[in-house]
Amino acid sequence: MTIVKVPKQLIALTKEHHLSLSIANKAINAKKLNNETAICQLITETFERDFLKHFNFEEQYILPLLIQKHQKDCQRIIDEHKLLLRLAKNINTKNLSEFGQLLKAHTRFEDRTLFTQIPAEYLTQIPSN
């Protein structure tokens, strides 16, 4: 496994990604842990509040740096942000696992693929969030 140093401009986002992975894993494992209702309640109460700002920051500052060469990936991120927010607003025991799987895949894609494609010279254009 290769350890990649996270540029300082992306540290806040990657810290928030740790939280999203925690929520994703809770959603994925909720059924076998018999706490689906509690996880649905947690997502209902916190997801939009905690992640809407995060999504907006990515769409305003990160995606414009990549859109020219990675239009398909940027559109994927926008579409997944919309879907995650919609699922979170309507979370229930039937779509909880789908939400968790999507959130996990989305977060991993950003960290492992999308963020690594930001040219170093563009990093200074990302404000501290």
C-alpha positions in Angstrom: 0.0 0.0 0.0 1.4 3.4 -1.0 1.1 6.2 1.5 0.2 9.4 -0.2 1.0 12.7 1.6 -2.2 14.8 1.6 -1.5 18.4 0.5 -2.3 20.9 3.3 -5.1 22.5 1.3 -7.0 19.2 1.3 -6.4 18.1 5.0 -9.7 19.5 6.2 -11.6 17.7 3.5 -9.9 14.4 4.1 -10.6 14.7 7.8 -14.3 15.2 7.0 -14.0 12.1 4.8 -13.0 10.1 7.8 -16.3 11.1 9.3 -18.2 10.1 6.2 -16.4 6.7 6.1 -17.5 6.2 9.7 -21.1 6.9 8.9 -20.9 4.8 5.7 -19.6 1.8 7.7 -22.2 2.2 10.4 -24.9 2.3 7.7 -23.4 -0.8 5.9 -23.2 -2.8 9.2 -26.4 -1.6 10.9 -28.5 -4.6 9.9 -26.1 -7.2 11.4 -25.6 -5.0 14.5 -29.4 -4.6 14.8 -29.2 -0.8 15.1 -30.7 0.3 11.7 -33.2 2.6 13.3 -30.6 4.4 15.4 -28.3 4.9 12.3 -31.2 6.2 10.2 -32.0 8.7 13.0 -28.3 9.7 13.1 -28.2 10.3 9.4 -31.5 12.2 9.4 -30.3 14.5 12.2 -26.8 15.1 11.0 -26.0 14.3 7.4 -27.3 17.4 5.6 -26.1 19.7 8.3 -22.6 18.2 8.4 -22.1 17.5 4.7 -23.9 20.2 2.7 -21.1 22.7 3.4 -18.5 20.0 2.5 -20.2 19.2 -0.8 -20.6 22.9 -1.7 -16.9 23.5 -0.9 -15.9 20.7 -3.2 -18.2 21.8 -6.0 -17.1 25.5 -5.7 -13.3 25.1 -5.2 -12.2 21.5 -6.1 -14.2 20.6 -9.2 -13.4 23.8 -11.1 -9.7 22.8 -10.9 -10.5 19.5 -12.6 -13.4 20.0 -14.9 -11.4 20.7 -18.0 -9.6 17.4 -18.0 -12.0 15.3 -15.9 -15.5 16.4 -16.8 -17.0 12.9 -16.4 -15.5 12.4 -12.9 -16.6 15.9 -11.9 -20.2 15.2 -13.1 -20.1 11.9 -11.2 -19.3 13.8 -8.0 -22.1 16.3 -8.5 -24.6 13.6 -9.2 -23.5 11.6 -6.2 -23.7 14.6 -3.9 -27.3 15.1 -5.0 -28.2 11.4 -4.6 -26.5 11.2 -1.1 -28.5 14.2 0.1 -31.7 12.8 -1.3 -31.1 9.4 0.2 -30.2 11.0 3.6 -33.4 13.1 3.6 -35.5 9.9 3.0 -33.3 7.4 4.9 -35.0 4.3 6.1 -34.1 0.7 6.8 -34.7 -0.3 3.1 -32.2 2.2 1.6 -29.7 2.4 4.5 -27.2 -0.1 3.0 -27.4 1.6 -0.4 -26.7 4.9 1.2 -23.7 3.5 3.1 -22.3 1.7 0.0 -22.6 4.9 -2.1 -21.1 7.1 0.6 -18.1 4.8 1.1 -17.5 4.5 -2.7 -17.9 8.2 -3.2 -15.5 9.1 -0.4 -12.9 6.6 -1.6 -13.1 7.8 -5.1 -12.5 11.4 -4.1 -9.6 10.6 -1.8 -7.9 7.9 -4.0 -8.6 9.2 -7.5 -10.1 12.6 -7.9 -8.0 14.6 -5.4 -4.8 13.0 -6.7 -5.5 14.5 -10.1 -5.3 18.1 -8.9 -2.2 19.6 -10.4 0.2 20.8 -7.6 0.3 24.3 -9.1 -3.5 24.6 -8.6 -3.5 23.7 -4.9 -2.8 27.3 -3.9 -6.2 28.2 -5.4 -8.0 26.2 -2.7 -9.0 28.3 0.3 -8.8 27.0 3.8 -12.2 25.8 4.7 
